[in-house]
């Protein structure tokens, strides 16, 4: 499916006396996402999670290593991302408002990937957009609204619908529920769990909240300082985590945080 092989990304920063220092944002990462899997990547801010997500999406080139989708390298070779990757790989970011064109209606935002990536008639497009909005549990009259007329949770649902429009094989959620209040966050997480059961797509959910990772995923990757320090299959027992950093993240959770979901 989607695989990272010895993936590394380095950045050069200026230090004292104009010397250049190397920062390894992602350091020799190996991971494989299987078809239909719901996997979570958890780590604190600055651990390299977002850089890894951009590498996995084929948005930036690695310093070394490779990213494979169904056995084929997707490492960008030019400035433009291959069109076919847009239909197979989608990403949902934290800020829903800036992810949407403020001049577009909800209908236009969801329909745009359909027009660019799928050969549909106008009636098929309308039907597809309507079904997607229904799956997001939003009323049809929202199709005429613009981003500034939506709440944070509603914006997130529109972004999810837009990502699902072209029926991608893999969706990456990069801190997709950060900044939402508890009840809205819970509703979005439950929506993602339902969509995953129904559509059988492959999801990688990136978060700094261990409780969210435990609630969503059947496999959890723990990232620290650009490295995957632990990978576990999670079946409801936190004793499966052994790395000291994983235990630190667990201990940082609020008491009974997982049960609160």
VOBA-1610 file (N, C-alpha, C; in pm, whole numbers, padded with zeros to 5 digits, always signed):
BEGIN
Unk+00084-00119+00000Unk+00000+00000+00000Unk+00089+00126+00000Unk+00086+00204+00109Unk+00173+00322+00120Unk+00287+00289+00214Unk+00410+00309+00164Unk+00527+00264+00240Unk+00637+00368+00237Unk+00700+00391+00351Unk+00819+00475+00361Unk+00939+00384+00383Unk+01044+00405+00304Unk+01162+00320+00311Unk+01284+00407+00341Unk+01339+00389+00462Unk+01459+00465+00503Unk+01444+00614+00473Unk+01329+00668+00506Unk+01294+00804+00467Unk+01363+00906+00557Unk+01427+01004+00492Unk+01500+01107+00567Unk+01480+01243+00502Unk+01459+01344+00586Unk+01447+01481+00538Unk+01531+01571+00625Unk+01628+01640+00561Unk+01717+01730+00632Unk+01694+01874+00587Unk+01709+01966+00681Unk+01703+02108+00651Unk+01830+02175+00702Unk+01875+02275+00628Unk+01993+02351+00669Unk+01949+02484+00728Unk+02003+02515+00845Unk+01971+02641+00911Unk+02101+02714+00943Unk+02094+02845+00941Unk+02213+02925+00969Unk+02239+02931+01118Unk+02364+02911+01155Unk+02403+02919+01295Unk+02496+03035+01318Unk+02575+03027+01422Unk+02670+03133+01453Unk+02779+03140+01347Unk+02827+03261+01323Unk+02936+03285+01226Unk+02899+03234+01087Unk+02767+03245+01056Unk+02715+03205+00923Unk+02736+03057+00893Unk+02767+02980+00994Unk+02782+02835+00972Unk+02644+02774+00950Unk+02640+02669+00869Unk+02514+02600+00841Unk+02506+02471+00921Unk+02394+02457+00992Unk+02370+02336+01070Unk+02261+02253+01004Unk+02271+02123+01020Unk+02173+02032+00961Unk+02075+01986+01067Unk+01947+01997+01035Unk+01841+01945+01122Unk+01771+01831+01050Unk+01765+01716+01115Unk+01695+01601+01058Unk+01552+01601+01107Unk+01462+01654+01025Unk+01320+01658+01062Unk+01260+01519+01062Unk+01304+01437+00967Unk+01263+01296+00959Unk+01390+01214+00942Unk+01408+01114+01027Unk+01536+01044+01032Unk+01518+00893+01015Unk+01546+00844+00894Unk+01545+00700+00866Unk+01415+00632+00910Unk+01303+00686+00864Unk+01173+00631+00901Unk+01133+00519+00805Unk+01089+00409+00863Unk+01033+00298+00787Unk+00893+00269+00841Unk+00795+00272+00754Unk+00660+00236+00795Unk+00582+00188+00673Unk+00477+00113+00701Unk+00391+00062+00595Unk+00246+00069+00639Unk+00164+00133+00558Unk+00020+00140+00584Unk-00049+00038+00495Unk-00119-00055+00557Unk-00187-00159+00482Unk-00323-00109+00436Unk-00376-00172+00331Unk-00505-00134+00276Unk-00614-00151+00382Unk-00695-00047+00399Unk-00806-00052+00492Unk-00770-00030+00637Unk-00646+00004+00665Unk-00600+00021+00802Unk-00631+00160+00855Unk-00661+00169+00984Unk-00674+00298+01052Unk-00555+00309+01147Unk-00457+00389+01109Unk-00332+00401+01183Unk-00319+00543+01237Unk-00263+00555+01356Unk-00239+00687+01416Unk-00090+00709+01435Unk-00047+00832+01410Unk+00091+00874+01435Unk+00087+00981+01541Unk+00148+00955+01656Unk+00138+01046+01768Unk+00276+01092+01813Unk+00285+01218+01850Unk+00410+01275+01898Unk+00389+01422+01929Unk+00478+01480+02008Unk+00463+01620+02047Unk+00498+01712+01930Unk+00465+01839+01943Unk+00497+01938+01840Unk+00647+01941+01817Unk+00687+01947+01689Unk+00829+01949+01655Unk+00892+01812+01641Unk+00812+01707+01652Unk+00868+01572+01642Unk+00890+01527+01498Unk+00837+01601+01401Unk+00855+01566+01262Unk+00732+01509+01195Unk+00617+01510+01263Unk+00496+01448+01210Unk+00448+01514+01081Unk+00441+01646+01081Unk+00389+01715+00962Unk+00483+01703+00844Unk+00615+01706+00870Unk+00711+01684+00761Unk+00694+01545+00702Unk+00674+01447+00789Unk+00652+01311+00741Unk+00525+01302+00657Unk+00419+01372+00698Unk+00296+01367+00621Unk+00316+01426+00481Unk+00393+01534+00470Unk+00420+01594+00339Unk+00502+01501+00251Unk+00596+01429+00312Unk+00675+01331+00237Unk+00587+01217+00186Unk+00499+01169+00274Unk+00411+01057+00235Unk+00312+01097+00127Unk+00276+01225+00124Unk+00185+01275+00021Unk+00254+01303-00112Unk+00387+01300-00114Unk+00459+01335-00235Unk+00463+01483-00261Unk+00446+01563-00154Unk+00446+01709-00169Unk+00585+01768-00166Unk+00677+01703-00094Unk+00815+01749-00088Unk+00907+01629-00110Unk+01026+01652-00167Unk+01119+01541-00190Unk+01198+01509-00064Unk+01228+01382-00041Unk+01313+01347+00074Unk+01459+01375+00044Unk+01537+01390+00149Unk+01682+01398+00131Unk+01737+01263+00086Unk+01681+01158+00141Unk+01715+01022+00100Unk+01599+00931+00134Unk+01602+00810+00079Unk+01493+00716+00101Unk+01386+00728-00006Unk+01276+00658+00013Unk+01173+00653-00090Unk+01035+00639-00025Unk+00934+00680-00101Unk+00793+00660-00063Unk+00727+00583-00176Unk+00664+00472-00143Unk+00603+00385-00243Unk+00453+00377-00222Unk+00379+00390-00329Unk+00234+00367-00328Unk+00206+00249-00420Unk+00159+00140-00361Unk+00136+00016-00436Unk+00261-00027-00512Unk+00376-00008-00445Unk+00503-00053-00501Unk+00571+00044-00596Unk+00509+00158-00624Unk+00565+00256-00718Unk+00606+00382-00644Unk+00726+00432-00674Unk+00776+00552-00608Unk+00691+00673-00644Unk+00660+00755-00541Unk+00585+00879-00566Unk+00669+01001-00529Unk+00799+00983-00513Unk+00886+01096-00482Unk+00880+01197-00596Unk+00848+01323-00566Unk+00834+01423-00673Unk+00964+01445-00748Unk+00951+01447-00881Unk+01070+01467-00966Unk+01071+01605-01029Unk+00965+01679-01012Unk+00958+01815-01064Unk+00882+01904-00968Unk+00844+02022-01014Unk+00775+02116-00927Unk+00628+02080-00911Unk+00570+02012-01010Unk+00428+01982-01006Unk+00404+01838-00962Unk+00308+01822-00875Unk+00271+01689-00827Unk+00190+01618-00935Unk+00216+01489-00953Unk+00143+01412-01053Unk-00006+01415-01025Unk-00085+01436-01131Unk-00230+01448-01117Unk-00291+01323-01055Unk-00240+01207-01092Unk-00298+01083-01043Unk-00283+01069-00893Unk-00179+01130-00835Unk-00160+01123-00691Unk-00271+01199-00617Unk-00323+01304-00680Unk-00428+01382-00616Unk-00554+01298-00595Unk-00579+01204-00685Unk-00697+01120-00671Unk-00673+01004-00576Unk-00546+00966-00556Unk-00516+00851-00471Unk-00480+00888-00328Unk-00423+01009-00311Unk-00378+01053-00179Unk-00439+01189-00149Unk-00504+01200-00033Unk-00561+01327+00009Unk-00519+01357+00152Unk-00511+01485+00185Unk-00472+01526+00321Unk-00572+01628+00373Unk-00603+01618+00502Unk-00691+01713+00569Unk-00611+01780+00679Unk-00603+01913+00674Unk-00519+01989+00766Unk-00599+02044+00883Unk-00528+02104+00976Unk-00590+02154+01099Unk-00685+02270+01073Unk-00643+02365+00992Unk-00719+02488+00970Unk-00815+02471+00852Unk-00940+02440+00882Unk-01038+02419+00777Unk-01068+02544+00697Unk-01066+02660+00763Unk-01102+02783+00694Unk-01002+02818+00585Unk-00874+02808+00614Unk-00774+02844+00512Unk-00758+02734+00407Unk-00814+02616+00431Unk-00807+02508+00332Unk-00911+02526+00223Unk-01010+02612+00246Unk-01118+02633+00150Unk-01110+02773+00091Unk-01144+02785-00037Unk-01149+02916-00102Unk-01265+02995-00042Unk-01238+03114+00015Unk-01346+03189+00081Unk-01455+03236-00015Unk-01425+03237-00145Unk-01523+03282-00243Unk-01611+03167-00294Unk-01572+03045-00264Unk-01647+02928-00309Unk-01760+02895-00212Unk-01871+02850-00268Unk-01975+02792-00184Unk-01931+02651-00143Unk-02004+02593-00049Unk-01975+02455-00008Unk-01986+02363-00129Unk-02087+02385-00212Unk-02102+02302-00332Unk-01978+02312-00421Unk-01931+02432-00447Unk-01815+02450-00534Unk-01689+02387-00475Unk-01673+02397-00343Unk-01554+02339-00278Unk-01551+02188-00292Unk-01667+02124-00274Unk-01672+01978-00284Unk-01665+01932-00429Unk-01725+02012-00518Unk-01731+01974-00659Unk-01598+01992-00732Unk-01512+02081-00681Unk-01386+02111-00752Unk-01301+01986-00779Unk-01272+01900-00679Unk-01195+01779-00711Unk-01268+01684-00805Unk-01401+01682-00801Unk-01476+01598-00894Unk-01454+01645-01038Unk-01454+01775-01057Unk-01436+01831-01192Unk-01294+01811-01243Unk-01198+01815-01152Unk-01058+01803-01193Unk-01010+01659-01207Unk-01071+01568-01131Unk-01016+01433-01121Unk-01110+01322-01171Unk-01237+01355-01190Unk-01332+01252-01231Unk-01414+01303-01349Unk-01448+01213-01439Unk-01523+01248-01559Unk-01671+01224-01534Unk-01738+01322-01472Unk-01878+01309-01438Unk-01963+01408-01518Unk-02086+01369-01542Unk-02181+01463-01600Unk-02223+01561-01491Unk-02290+01669-01530Unk-02333+01767-01431Unk-02433+01706-01331Unk-02524+01620-01379Unk-02618+01556-01289Unk-02548+01458-01194Unk-02450+01385-01245Unk-02373+01294-01160Unk-02296+01371-01055Unk-02242+01486-01094Unk-02170+01571-01000Unk-02263+01618-00888Unk-02381+01666-00924Unk-02477+01714-00824Unk-02516+01603-00728Unk-02539+01485-00782Unk-02578+01372-00698Unk-02465+01333-00603Unk-02342+01332-00656Unk-02226+01295-00575Unk-02204+01395-00462Unk-02214+01524-00490Unk-02196+01627-00388Unk-02305+01615-00282Unk-02428+01591-00325Unk-02538+01577-00231Unk-02519+01458-00137Unk-02474+01346-00193Unk-02449+01227-00111Unk-02337+01252-00011Unk-02231+01319-00055Unk-02119+01348+00034Unk-02162+01437+00150Unk-02245+01537+00121Unk-02291+01624+00229Unk-02378+01547+00328Unk-02460+01457+00275Unk-02543+01373+00363Unk-02456+01284+00451Unk-02349+01229+00395Unk-02258+01146+00473Unk-02190+01226+00583Unk-02171+01356+00562Unk-02111+01443+00663Unk-02212+01489+00767Unk-02338+01444+00752Unk-02446+01477+00846Unk-02473+01628+00848Unk-02465+01689+00728Unk-02496+01830+00712Unk-02619+01844+00623Unk-02706+01943+00651Unk-02826+01962+00567Unk-02791+02015+00428Unk-02876+01985+00331Unk-02849+02020+00192Unk-02843+02171+00169Unk-02912+02249+00253Unk-02908+02394+00234Unk-02770+02453+00259Unk-02681+02376+00322Unk-02543+02422+00344Unk-02466+02436+00212Unk-02513+02373+00107Unk-02441+02378-00021Unk-02426+02520-00074Unk-02514+02609-00033Unk-02509+02748-00080Unk-02427+02838+00010Unk-02383+02786+00122Unk-02307+02868+00217Unk-02160+02878+00179Unk-02095+02981+00235Unk-01952+03000+00217Unk-01880+02977+00349Unk-01747+02959+00346Unk-01675+02921+00468Unk-01701+03011+00588Unk-01714+03141+00569Unk-01733+03231+00683Unk-01868+03211+00751Unk-01959+03138+00686Unk-02091+03112+00744Unk-02096+02981+00821Unk-01983+02912+00833Unk-01979+02781+00896Unk-01900+02785+01026Unk-01936+02696+01118Unk-01861+02680+01243Unk-01737+02596+01216Unk-01650+02585+01317Unk-01528+02506+01300Unk-01557+02360+01267Unk-01654+02302+01337Unk-01689+02162+01310Unk-01750+02143+01173Unk-01834+02238+01131Unk-01894+02230+00998Unk-01789+02244+00888Unk-01694+02335+00908Unk-01584+02350+00812Unk-01507+02219+00799Unk-01482+02154+00912Unk-01407+02028+00910Unk-01482+01922+00830Unk-01613+01916+00845Unk-01693+01819+00772Unk-01689+01846+00621Unk-01690+01973+00584Unk-01679+02007+00441Unk-01543+01966+00386Unk-01437+01988+00465Unk-01302+01947+00422Unk-01293+01795+00405Unk-01358+01722+00495Unk-01358+01576+00484Unk-01433+01533+00358Unk-01549+01595+00333Unk-01626+01563+00212Unk-01544+01591+00086Unk-01473+01703+00087Unk-01389+01740-00028Unk-01279+01636-00050Unk-01218+01589+00060Unk-01112+01488+00048Unk-01166+01354-00002Unk-01288+01321+00038Unk-01348+01194-00001Unk-01402+01195-00144Unk-01420+01315-00201Unk-01491+01329-00328Unk-01436+01240-00438Unk-01304+01237-00453Unk-01242+01161-00562Unk-01212+01016-00524Unk-01266+00972-00409Unk-01251+00834-00362Unk-01103+00792-00353Unk-01023+00862-00272Unk-00880+00831-00262Unk-00856+00698-00191Unk-00739+00641-00214Unk-00701+00518-00148Unk-00652+00544-00005Unk-00585+00659+00014Unk-00528+00694+00144Unk-00566+00837+00178Unk-00609+00858+00304Unk-00633+00993+00353Unk-00547+01014+00478Unk-00473+01125+00479Unk-00392+01162+00594Unk-00459+01280+00664Unk-00479+01267+00793Unk-00538+01373+00875Unk-00426+01431+00961Unk-00387+01555+00933Unk-00276+01617+01006Unk-00332+01713+01110Unk-00338+01667+01237Unk-00394+01746+01347Unk-00534+01798+01311Unk-00615+01709+01252Unk-00742+01751+01193Unk-00849+01792+01293Unk-00835+01756+01421Unk-00936+01795+01518Unk-00880+01891+01624Unk-00757+01933+01608Unk-00698+02028+01703Unk-00773+02162+01696Unk-00796+02222+01810Unk-00862+02352+01813Unk-01014+02344+01823Unk-01072+02224+01812Unk-01216+02209+01826Unk-01251+02180+01972Unk-01369+02225+02015Unk-01407+02196+02152Unk-01438+02048+02168Unk-01450+02003+02291Unk-01455+01859+02321Unk-01571+01789+02251Unk-01690+01846+02258Unk-01807+01780+02199Unk-01799+01775+02047Unk-01752+01884+01986Unk-01738+01885+01840Unk-01630+01787+01798Unk-01520+01785+01872Unk-01412+01692+01841Unk-01461+01548+01848Unk-01538+01515+01951Unk-01591+01380+01966Unk-01681+01343+01847Unk-01764+01437+01802Unk-01853+01409+01690Unk-01775+01386+01561Unk-01666+01462+01541Unk-01584+01444+01421Unk-01511+01309+01426Unk-01458+01272+01542Unk-01390+01144+01556Unk-01486+01028+01531Unk-01608+01038+01581Unk-01706+00933+01557Unk-01743+00926+01409Unk-01750+01042+01344Unk-01776+01046+01201Unk-01666+00973+01124Unk-01540+00998+01160Unk-01428+00933+01092Unk-01431+00782+01112Unk-01465+00736+01231Unk-01472+00594+01256Unk-01582+00530+01171Unk-01695+00599+01159Unk-01804+00545+01077Unk-01765+00542+00929Unk-01706+00650+00880Unk-01665+00655+00740Unk-01563+00546+00708Unk-01472+00523+00802Unk-01370+00421+00780Unk-01434+00282+00770Unk-01531+00254+00855Unk-01600+00125+00848Unk-01674+00109+00716Unk-01734+00216+00668Unk-01817+00209+00548Unk-01734+00205+00419Unk-01627+00284+00415Unk-01555+00301+00289Unk-01429+00216+00278Unk-01380+00162+00390Unk-01264+00072+00389Unk-01140+00137+00330Unk-01130+00270+00337Unk-01009+00339+00291Unk-00899+00324+00396Unk-00780+00368+00360Unk-00668+00366+00454Unk-00652+00504+00514Unk-00654+00513+00646Unk-00643+00640+00716Unk-00515+00644+00800Unk-00445+00757+00792Unk-00335+00786+00883Unk-00372+00914+00956Unk-00392+00902+01087Unk-00435+01016+01167Unk-00318+01065+01251Unk-00273+01188+01224Unk-00158+01246+01292Unk-00207+01338+01403Unk-00156+01318+01524Unk-00203+01394+01638Unk-00097+01404+01745Unk-00108+01505+01831Unk-00022+01513+01949Unk-00094+01460+02072Unk-00221+01420+02056Unk-00301+01371+02166Unk-00305+01218+02167Unk-00242+01158+02266Unk-00243+01013+02274Unk-00383+00957+02294Unk-00469+01030+02366Unk-00603+00980+02389Unk-00682+00969+02258Unk-00662+01064+02167Unk-00728+01058+02036Unk-00677+00938+01957Unk-00546+00915+01960Unk-00488+00801+01890Unk-00545+00670+01942Unk-00556+00658+02074Unk-00610+00536+02133Unk-00756+00515+02096Unk-00830+00622+02084Unk-00973+00613+02053Unk-00997+00569+01909Unk-00910+00612+01817Unk-00934+00591+01676Unk-00871+00466+01617Unk-00746+00440+01651Unk-00662+00355+01567Unk-00650+00212+01617Unk-00623+00122+01521Unk-00590-00016+01557Unk-00439-00039+01553Unk-00365+00060+01503Unk-00218+00055+01511Unk-00169+00196+01537Unk-00073+00208+01628Unk-00025+00340+01669Unk+00126+00348+01653Unk+00172+00453+01586Unk+00314+00482+01570Unk+00347+00601+01659Unk+00456+00590+01733Unk+00499+00698+01822Unk+00626+00761+01765Unk+00623+00893+01747Unk+00735+00963+01682Unk+00799+01062+01779Unk+00932+01062+01779Unk+01008+01155+01863Unk+01136+01194+01791Unk+01162+01324+01784Unk+01286+01375+01723Unk+01309+01316+01584Unk+01203+01308+01505Unk+01215+01264+01366Unk+01220+01115+01346Unk+01208+01036+01452Unk+01216+00891+01441Unk+01090+00824+01496Unk+01054+00712+01436Unk+00947+00628+01490Unk+01011+00541+01599Unk+00978+00570+01724Unk+01043+00500+01834Unk+00966+00376+01877Unk+00838+00368+01836Unk+00760+00250+01873Unk+00640+00236+01779Unk+00607+00110+01744Unk+00488+00078+01668Unk+00416-00034+01741Unk+00287-00013+01770Unk+00213-00115+01843Unk+00077-00139+01779Unk+00029-00261+01790Unk-00109-00293+01757Unk-00190-00274+01884Unk-00288-00184+01877Unk-00363-00148+01997Unk-00498-00217+01998Unk-00526-00288+02106Unk-00653-00360+02122Unk-00720-00324+02254Unk-00693-00206+02304Unk-00759-00160+02424Unk-00677-00169+02552Unk-00556-00222+02543Unk-00471-00237+02661Unk-00345-00153+02643Unk-00332-00045+02720Unk-00219+00045+02706Unk-00087-00018+02751Unk-00092-00137+02809Unk+00030-00205+02850Unk+00113-00251+02731Unk+00056-00242+02609Unk+00133-00280+02490Unk+00244-00181+02459Unk+00241-00061+02519Unk+00346+00038+02498Unk+00461+00014+02595Unk+00583+00016+02542Unk+00701-00012+02625Unk+00805+00099+02624Unk+00809+00180+02517Unk+00912+00284+02508Unk+00885+00392+02613Unk+00991+00443+02679Unk+00972+00547+02781Unk+00896+00669+02731Unk+00919+00709+02605Unk+00849+00827+02553Unk+00700+00798+02535Unk+00666+00677+02491Unk+00525+00639+02478Unk+00457+00646+02614Unk+00526+00596+02715Unk+00468+00598+02850Unk+00455+00742+02902Unk+00547+00828+02862Unk+00537+00969+02900Unk+00411+01032+02840Unk+00383+01001+02714Unk+00262+01052+02649Unk+00136+00998+02717Unk+00142+00871+02754Unk+00027+00811+02824Unk+00005+00879+02960Unk+00112+00904+03032Unk+00102+00964+03164Unk+00054+01109+03158Unk+00075+01172+03041Unk+00035+01312+03025Unk-00115+01326+02998Unk-00182+01215+02969Unk-00324+01219+02944Unk-00401+01252+03072Unk-00516+01317+03054Unk-00604+01342+03168Unk-00656+01209+03220Unk-00683+01196+03350Unk-00735+01071+03404Unk-00860+01024+03330Unk-00860+00897+03288Unk-00974+00837+03217Unk-01008+00913+03089Unk-00904+00969+03022Unk-00931+01049+02902Unk-00995+00966+02792Unk-00948+00841+02776Unk-01003+00756+02670Unk-01149+00724+02699Unk-01180+00699+02827Unk-01317+00667+02863Unk-01409+00787+02842Unk-01353+00907+02847Unk-01437+01026+02830Unk-01491+01037+02688Unk-01426+00966+02595Unk-01478+00965+02459Unk-01595+00870+02448
//
